[in-house]
Amino acid sequence: MNLKFNVPPGQWIKATDLYQALMAKALTGAMRDVGKLGRERGRQAITAAGFSNKFANSLVAKLPAKDTLAPTAYIHTTINYADVFETGAVIAGKPYLWLPLPTVPPGPGRPHMTPKQYVENVGPLVTMHRAGKPPMLGARVAISAPRPQPFGRFVSRRILRRGISTRRGGQPTQVIPLFVGVPAVNIPKKFDVHAAVVDAFGHLDDFYRRQFPGYDGQKMSFI
């Protein structure tokens, strides 16, 4: 007795295509879950290092939009200097980096103005050379103005502007230190977003198993 069985034309291809579609949907869904978890774990690492929620929320995830057998999730920050705190760095001045003292007024979106912002918004700065010590940049203020504590409390723009304007009237002045110049700043590593994302990626298999339908007859609807 001879028995011969043939697979109907196209049936094997159809079954293979269906299985690949199921895999692509499960893999893509799992990668979306990994991206979301990596983003949240990364943000937690940033806030745990003492950074603000606003800084942490700059870490975003671009998730795969279409089902594919090779899905990719991109996790990145919208703050271009954030990598400095991920790896640590030595930033050199040209020739100095000017670090603000507590006397510097706040600037747009930052706790203290930069020297450039100060000149543009308040007035000129004078260089204070000190033998054997780092140089400083200061503002010339009339002595008749309320006498501030240069390293102890905030000096308002009003006082600084008034001091600069009255200087032309011949009143005695004093120089309030605002910035100190250093040749370089060593910024240590603050957080490890990379490790947080790698840890999230370790859950890919678990997410995939949750996404992929079993073989017990349950059906999967395609979106």
C-alpha angles and dihedrals in degrees: 000000000000120000123188127188125190128192108233110254112272096008095107092046090049092050092048092049091050093050092049090049090053091049093047092051092048094045093048092047090049092050091051089053090048091051093050092047092047091051092051094044090048092050090050090053090053096049091044087060090058100262122138126262088246090058091046092049089058085078105091137173127224104206128199111269101195131046112260140156089238106045121175132198119199118205116189143145127247090214106089096206097048092101088071089070092044095056106013122238147197111236115199125206127230085250095319140016109220111221117198121241121215089265093069114104119235119271134208107303094346137083094241135025121247117237089257092052091047093054091047096047106028115014147276126327127219126213116241111204115201123188110246093355135091114275121250138209116222144174122239109233131182112255089226089068117092104287109245128205101241096210099027113055145015121277113212124230088240093061092044094048092046090051092051093048096046092049088079090059092067098253119149112264141198129205116240112205112234108162134027120208121226127177094228143354124220109213112195125215108277106179141004110225090159092062091047091053093046089052090052091050088057087071094060093102092052092049091047093053090052092050099044117083117237127237096250095101099273114144131224124215118217119227 
